[in-house]
């Protein structure tokens, strides 16, 4: 039987050096570590591939990795071909990128964008180890995608792809402060070069603006109540950790201490704080602003016959994409767009529950 650490400060017990002077890896309580920093086997797939396979078979995402969503559908509708140039606006773990590279071949290219410097470096190394030399990467927001064309010696892209939201590596790392599931600082920055954090936004945002953000960015039905609780709480004490914000939202929604770990623990159940965390993350990273910039730029940097595909994870993002694609198609900028939103199959959701809210749309320029 395993157990949770008794406190956030409980750590592994160090082992003394052996006779050769080498220190063995620290041992943790139990056989299945629960904390992110303890899951060294999950975060080292090269050395422990069987751990990855076992967890994926259970529908879980190993710590420090990411499972690409709607993989088959993206490749089917964007149809990468030999010699084409692909812009992967959200390189992440490189799951979609690897298949793009395989399909465009040695004569094609992939230009990757990501604001997360730590994960970008890991993915660069991963793609290089796989033998892909026709990759260039930029640590920048995809809102500036048009700025790299001249430096890359390109006039346009054949495919532009963006998988919005956050990666599993970011969600599962307590230090990023993105998830209500983990105790940590209320940071939420995908790019650590940004100055505003989740905590600083909650300390300064006005009541009306916060209420509107909760409604528009996450469809939170209790937006007014939660916003008022946050404003009242910060007057007494700053909201600086994920635990503080999660407890506050639970209180605002009227959950008693006995209820707090029960109502959403069903298949498809949503934690009461999930929407608040989502809205705050989108605010901190100006995710809708970046999406609008990408949609504006795309028609000018897609080659004739070029395709754009976007995976979104909430109604606000999907609505922006749908409206833009349809309007551009009406004006003749795009010759075809997806008629209906494309969502994961039941089998994919069972294998990867984090894919459940994914929505994919595509558009194609005239040849």
N, C-alpha and C positions, 0 to 999 in steps of 0.2 A: 504494500500500500504506500502511495506517495502522499505527501502533504504540502500544503502551501507554506512558504516561509512565514514565520510568525510575525515578521515586520518587514517593512521595505528595506531595512538596513541589514537584514540577515543575509549573509553571503556564504560562499563556499568555504569549507574548512581546509586550509592549506596543509599539504603533506610535507613532512620533513625530507631533506635530500637523502637519497639512497647512498650506498657505499661508494658509488662512482662519482658522487657529487651532483648527480642530476636530480632535479625536482620533478616529481610526477605531477600530472595534471590534477588540479583540485577536485575533490570528491564532493558531490552535492547530496543533500538529503533526498532519499527516495531513488527510484530508478528512472523516473520520467520528469526531468526538470520542467518547471512551469514558467520560470522567468526567462525573458528574451536572452539575457547575457549568458545564461546557463546552457542554452540549446546549441552547444558547439557542434554537435553532429549534424543537426539540421542545417546549420550555416556553412557546412563544408561538404557540399555534394560530391566533390571529386574524391574525397576520402571515404565518405559513408553513403554511397548511392542507394544502398538498401533501405536506409532510413527515409530518404526522399520517396522511394517507390511505395513503401508501406503507408506513409502519411497520405500521399496522393490517392492511393486505393481507398482510403477512408473518407475521401472528399475534403481533406485538409490541405492547407498550403504550408509547406515547411517554412520555418522562420528564415528570414533573409532572402526568400525567393519570391517569384511571382508567376502565376499561371496566366498566359495570354487568353483573353476572352474573345468569343466569336471568331476564332482563328480560321476555321474553314470558310465562313461566310465572307470575311474580309478578303481572303485570297480569291474567292470565286468572283466577287463583284468588282474588285479593283484589278484583277487579272494581270499581275505583273508579268512582263515578257522579257525575253533575252535582250540585253543591251539598254534597257530603260534606266532612268534616273528617278530614285525614290527619295522623298523627304519624309523621314519619320520624325514627327514633331514632338513625340513623347517617347524617347528611346527606352527609358525605364530599364527593365531587366534584359531587354533585347529579344524577347520571344517572337514578336512579329518580325523584327528586323532580320533575324536569322533566316526566316523563310523568304522574305523579300530578296535577300542576297542570293539565296540558292536559286531563285527563279530568274533573276536578272542576269546571273552568271558573271563571268570575269569581264565581260564587255560592258556591264552595267555598273551603276554606282548607287550608294546610299549615303545620304547626308542626314545625320542624326542631331536632334536638339534635346537638351534636358537642362533644367535649372539646378538639379541636385548634383553638386560636384562630387560628393562621395560615391553615389551610385553610378554616376557617369564614368568615373575612373574604373570601377569594377566591370562595367559592361564593355568598355573599350578593351580591357584585358581579356574578357571572355570571348569577344568576337575575334580578337587577334589570335587567341589560342586555337580557335576553330579554323584558322587559316584564311579569314576574310581580310584582304588587304585593300579592297576597293570601298573603304568606309572613311568618311571624315565626320568629326563631331564638333559641336559647338555648345559651350555652356552658356546658353541664353534662352530666353523665353521665345516660344514660337511666334509670338506677336510680331517679332522682328524678322520673320523668315525671308522677306524680300531683300534684306540688307546683305545677305551672304552670296547672292547669285554671282555678282561680279568677281568676288574673291575666289569662288569655286570654278570660275570659267564657264558658267552656265548662263543660258538665256531663259531657262524655265525647267520645271519638273514634269515628268510624266505621271507621277503619282504623289499626292500629298495625303498623309495619313496621320490622324491624331486620336489617341486613346486617352480621353480626359479623366479627371479625377486624380486619385492617388494610387500608388503601387502598394502591394502587400508588404514590401520591405519597409516602406515608410509607416504604414499603419501599425505594424507589429513592433516597431522600435519605440519603447517608452520615452526615450529622450526626445523624440520628435513632438510629443504631446498632441498627436492627431486623434487618437482614439479614446473613447470613454472606457474601454476595456482595460487600460493599463494606467497605473499611477505614474505621473511624471509632470514636468513643468508644462504649463499651457503655452507652448511655443507655436506650433502649427505652421511654421514656415517651411515651404518646400525648397526655397532658396535661402540659405543662411546669410546671404548678403543683404537681405531685406532688413529694415530697421524695426518695423512694427511686428509684434507678436500677438498671439491670441490674447494674452493677458493685458497688453498695452491697449489693444483695441477695446476690450471690455471696460477698461478704466476710463476711457474718454468718449466713447460713442454716445450720441444722444438717444433718449428714450424712443422717440418716433422713428429715427433711422434704424435702430436696432430691431424694433418691432417689424418694420418693413422688410429688413433683411431676412429675418426668420421666416416671414411669410413668402417672400419672393424667391429666396435661394434654397429653401428646403420644404416648402409647403407645410410649415409648422402651424397647426390649427390653434395652438395655445400661445401664439406669438406675443400677444399683448401682455398676458399674465407673466410669461417667462421674462420678457423684457423688463417689466416692472420689478420683478424679484431681483434681477441682476443689478438694476440701478439702486435699489434699496440696499442690497448686500454690500456693494462696493463703497457705500458711504460709511459702513461699519468696519469693513475689512476688505483688502484687495483680493480679487479672485485670480489666483496665480497657478493653480494646479488643476489637472484633469479631474481629480477626485472632488475638489471643491465645486467645480462647475457641474459635474454629474449629480452630486447630492442636491445642489440648488435646483436643478431642473426637476428631479424627482419630487422634491418638496413643493415646487410650484405646481406640479401636476397632481398633487394630493396623494402620493403614495406613502403609506406608512412604512416604518422600518421592516415590518414583517412581510410586506408585499414586494419589497424592492428587488428581489431576485427571483420572482415567480412569473408575473404575467407575460413576459416576452420570451420565456424559455420554452418556446414551442417552435416547430418548423416554420420558418418564415416570419417568426416574431421579431418585432423591431423594438430595440431598447428605447425607452422614453427620451433619452438624451441624444439619440443618434442624429436627429434632424438639427438640433442646436449646434452640435459639433460640426456637422457638415456646413451649415450656413456660416459659422465663424471662420472655418478654414477657407471657404471661398472668398470671404471678405479680406482676410489677411493676404491672400495671394492674388487678389484681383483676377480670379479665374474667368469671370464672364467678360471682363474687359479684354483679356487676351484672346478669348474665343471670337469676339466681335472683330478684333483686328485681323485674325486669321481669315475669317469669312470675307472681309473686305479685300484682302490682298490676293486671295486664291485665284480669282479669274484672270488676274494680270500676270501670274507667274506659273500658270499651268500651260504646258505645251498644247498645240492642237490635238484633240483626242485624249487629253489628259484627264485623269480621274482624281477626285477627292473623296475620302471616306472619313467619317468622324464617329467615334463611339462616345456616347455620353451616358451619364449615370443619374440624372434627375431631370424632372420635367422642364425646368427653366432652360437648361442647356439644350435639351432636345427641341424645345419650341423655337429657340433661336436658329438652330440648324435647319429645321423643317421650313420655317418661314423664309430664310435666306435662299435655300436651294430652290424652292418653288417660285419665288419672285425672280431669281436669276434665270430660271428656265422659261418663265413667261416672257422675259425680255430677250430671250434668245442667246444669253450668255452661256447657259448650259443647254445641251440638246436632250439630255435625259437625266432624270433623278429617280431615286427609289420611290416607288408608289406607296409603299407602306413601310413603317419602321420594322427593322429586323431585330429580333430578340433571340436570346439563347434557347436552345432546345431543352426540354425537361431533362434529358440525359446529361447535358452540360451543367445544368444547375445542380443536379445531384452530385456530379463529380467535383464541381467547383462552386459552392454556394455563393461565393462573392461575385459571381457573374450575374446573379439573379436580376439586378436592376439595369443591366447594360442595354443600350439602344443604339443601333447602327443605321446610319443613312449615308448614301453616296450620291455623287453627281458627276456628269461627264461633259467635257467641252466638245464642241463640234470639231471634226477633223478638218 
